[in-house]
Amino acid sequence: MVIDSQLRIPRMVIRMHNTFVNLFAIALSLLLAVALSIASIASDADSPATVSIQVYPKAIQLNSPRDQQSLIVIATYADGSTEDVTSECTVEAHPNHLVQYLSETVIPGHNGSGELIVQYAGHQLAVPTKVSGSDSQPKIEFRNEVLQVLTKAGCNTGKCHGSATGKDGFRLSLFGYDPQGDHYRLTRELNGRRIHWNQPQKSLLLLKATGNVDHTGGGPIAENTYAHEILLQWLAEGCSNDEPATARVPKEIRVYPEQAVFSQPGGSQKLIAVARYSDGSEQDVTARAVFISNNESAASVDESGMVVSRGTGVAFVLARFDQFTSGASIIVRSGSDFQYPDAPALTRIDELVDKRLQFLHMSPSDLATDEQFLRRSSLDLVGLLPTESQYAEFVQDTSKDKRTRWINRLIDRPEFHDQWVMHWAELLQIRTNNGVSPKALRLYDQWLRTAVHRGETIDNIVKNTLAANGGTLENPATNYFQTETTPQLMAENVAQVFLGTRIQCAQCHNHPFDRWTMDDYYGFASFFSQIGYKQGEDPRELTIYNMAQGQIEHPLGKKDLKPRFLGAELPAMVDGKDYREVLADWLTSPENKSFARNIANIVWAHFMGVGIIDPVDDVRISNPATNLELLDYLAERLVEEKFELKPLIREICNSRTYQTATRRNESNKLDEKEFSHQKIRRMRAEVLLDCICQVTETTERLPGLPKGSRAVQVADGQAAHYFLTTFGRSNRSLACTCETKTSPTLSQALHLLNSETTGGKIREGATVSRWLQNGLSPHEIARQITVRCLSREPSAEELKQIDATTTKDSDPQLALEDFFWAVLNSNEFVFNH
């Protein structure tokens, strides 16, 4: 009994202990569940809510067992930021035998149609999916697969076998622009050397590509990779070429997603490239496309298309496949809290700039002061500084519309037109060249100057220039065709100057970073193939006329090409017409958005220091507009006003965007392209010289002009003038905005410090001496100099230094002239700010 009772007691204790443990475990699990639930709720509260999801591509085509399609799912949050959430999604195929979904990739199953159901965070999308040809294995395509593998590996780049002379005895066409020639050089040139027909795996092509045989370029293709398998299978299939009648030809590529917005640096986003072919099929070509970022500090991209955000900013990631390019905009925000300031929009321009800045989480700078605006607008609109009386009138004016009235006054001045004569003269490359006589040059400049001053619009000037026939003295516009005399160079100049498009690369190969092909290049050059030249009765005159015969031959096919507008599918209708008249009508047509955009961009860059596309003459897919909506608006305004510049310029100058200060804030301190602040710009050479003459009340001896003329009126871009050359005046020898240089250099600083341009002109003008004779005190003279040169009052510290200097110096005139010299050498004078 005792033993039994002793035994029973421990059992009871054990049962009670077990019950307690079980109850404790249950309680603990409940507490843990509650804690996890609270943590989950808190986490959900902290994380942004998903507003929507997008799936790329929108539809899937798989046309063979070899086809695969990467899938990308993007979540968009309330603040506009996006995130790649592909790895967190649920994906189901309907019917389930149609495809397999493995490692974020869709793999063909059985032929048929259906859809993929993608679910994430309560959102669901259906992606139409079609599988065909899953029961057959097509041969490797030479152009679409083999050549693209070699391109991605860098084998046909300019520094390797794609150079004009090739490398190490082997040449490929640059980026594969000549597939037929490349196939011959790989398989038939030096027959038996590059291809081992009996043992494909021992082919020199493969062994060198993988580095198993010494190769100057190393081993760019690793064994057992996708690229290696493509080459090996092609070799095993007998190195077949594509059948011209049935071969699929790429027509375009698209990159998905087209835009990614990182909430902060450190995120990643996968990109995919999808090609569309001539038979209507589409294919994921990400593994064969080349990816390049134009701003590695903001976002980098690897060869697989994986983008990593590095720092705050905007980048454009370009993808190239065959001759086609496309890309994605990558925006990286700072990650800090952001509230856009309450800055009222003064014009539609401000609304579009604000929309972009708000999206980028970037605040605009404050408005410039009246003094800053007065000086900036004067330099931009008329190329001169405001006078002391204009300064006094403006700063004392308390009316709300005084800036608008000041802008209108400047636009109505003749000096306003001189500014744009100078711009258009640079575009038309007015200079002595190729036998242009001094008389013809003078008449050419007068023709342009008269046209601009009487209100002739740029579209009419361009049209009259391109279609011009007759003698270079009789019809001065014909001098344009002495700038260059070959159809190819004329085509390059016209495309770059009037369309902002550089097609030079496409003369020898398809453009590696844009859409232009050799067909585009020679088709456009054909518009200039019938220009005739003959000597006029006056030996100084050349006659330009339409020969009505002559064609351009394509260097590859050796066929004559009919004229074709850039970007057009079919040749232009030119039968029986002067080719240049047809081109001029198309180029300046309101329907040609490229022309209107280009002119609008040139105007915008003049006032903002940087183009919406910059450089303004380098429009390409890999250099997109920073604010396309704004560029389109400006172009539409030009067309509405029939290319009259004044209304557009008036709107730009009245915008808050133009009138912002140059001082940056924390959010826009890295901005160089989004117009959140004004840029500090060194004055152009001509404007700087004119302003020095203006404030010193002197004149400059200028080539080909009477005394008292301004530097902006110099007609000949080749005219010799040391100051203008030193400070980067365009000599108009190239159709490129890069010729006008406004970057400061050491030689410029030394010139201002040591030459007669500053000190000599101060003495020549004798303004300080005259002011002293009129009884002005050193204080008043210092104020006069500061207002005249800098459009502001001198500071107390500056006046204190003047007092100290003039008191110590026995010659106050010399001290004040030194002060004048110091002001002319200051950054505040030399720069427009």
Number of C-alpha atoms within 10 A of each C-alpha: 6 7 8 8 10 10 11 12 12 11 12 11 11 12 12 12 12 12 12 12 12 12 12 12 12 12 12 12 12 12 12 12 12 12 12 12 12 12 12 12 12 11 11 11 10 9 10 13 14 19 15 17 22 18 19 20 22 14 14 24 21 25 21 19 18 14 17 20 23 22 23 23 24 21 21 21 18 11 14 14 20 23 19 21 16 21 11 11 15 13 20 16 19 15 13 13 13 21 27 17 18 10 11 16 14 23 21 27 19 19 18 16 16 20 20 23 15 20 18 19 15 9 13 16 18 18 17 16 21 19 22 17 17 18 11 11 11 12 14 20 19 23 23 21 19 22 26 26 24 21 22 22 19 20 26 25 20 17 14 20 22 21 17 14 13 18 18 10 7 16 20 29 24 26 28 25 22 16 19 14 15 21 20 14 17 18 21 13 14 12 12 12 14 20 22 19 17 11 10 20 17 17 19 17 20 23 18 20 24 19 17 14 14 12 14 11 16 13 18 17 23 13 17 11 9 14 21 18 13 18 25 21 16 20 25 16 13 15 22 15 18 19 10 8 6 9 16 18 17 20 14 18 24 22 23 20 23 16 16 24 23 26 23 17 19 12 16 18 22 21 27 26 28 21 23 18 17 13 12 11 13 19 18 23 24 22 17 26 27 24 25 20 22 16 17 18 14 21 26 23 22 13 16 15 23 14 21 21 27 18 20 22 22 23 22 26 26 24 28 29 29 26 21 23 26 23 27 21 17 26 26 26 24 18 12 10 6 14 10 13 12 7 14 10 15 13 15 15 22 21 17 18 21 24 14 19 19 16 16 25 20 25 23 25 25 18 19 20 12 17 17 19 20 23 21 24 24 20 24 20 25 21 23 23 27 26 17 17 10 15 20 14 11 18 14 9 12 9 9 8 10 14 19 14 12 15 19 15 11 17 18 13 12 11 19 20 21 20 19 20 23 22 17 19 19 25 19 24 26 27 26 22 18 11 12 20 19 14 14 24 21 19 20 23 23 15 15 20 21 13 17 18 15 9 12 15 15 19 23 16 17 20 20 17 21 23 19 23 22 19 24 27 22 14 19 23 26 25 31 21 23 19 24 17 15 14 21 20 15 21 23 22 25 21 23 23 25 22 24 27 22 23 25 20 17 20 20 16 21 27 23 22 19 23 20 25 23 21 19 22 28 25 27 31 29 24 29 27 25 19 21 17 17 11 12 15 10 9 8 16 21 24 19 23 18 19 12 15 11 13 20 22 17 16 13 12 8 9 11 15 20 21 27 23 20 20 11 11 9 11 14 18 12 16 9 8 11 19 23 24 18 19 22 20 18 16 25 22 16 19 11 13 16 20 22 26 26 26 23 27 26 21 20 23 17 14 20 22 17 21 24 24 25 19 17 27 23 21 20 18 17 23 19 16 20 20 18 14 15 21 23 18 16 25 24 18 19 22 19 13 14 14 23 17 18 16 14 20 21 15 19 22 23 21 19 25 26 25 25 22 22 19 16 19 15 9 19 21 14 12 15 14 19 20 26 27 28 25 21 15 18 21 23 24 22 23 23 25 23 21 23 23 22 19 21 24 14 18 19 18 13 18 15 14 14 10 11 12 15 23 24 21 18 17 25 22 19 19 16 12 13 9 18 20 17 15 25 20 19 22 20 23 16 16 22 21 19 13 15 16 17 16 12 16 11 7 11 15 16 11 17 19 16 11 13 13 17 23 19 15 21 24 16 14 17 16 19 25 16 12 16 16 10 9 10 14 13 22 16 15 20 23 18 21 25 22 21 21 25 23 25 21 15 17 10 9 9 16 16 11 12 20 16 11 18 17 13 11 13 10 11 20 19 15 19 23 20 15 19 23 18 16 18 26 17 13 14 14 20 24 17 24 22
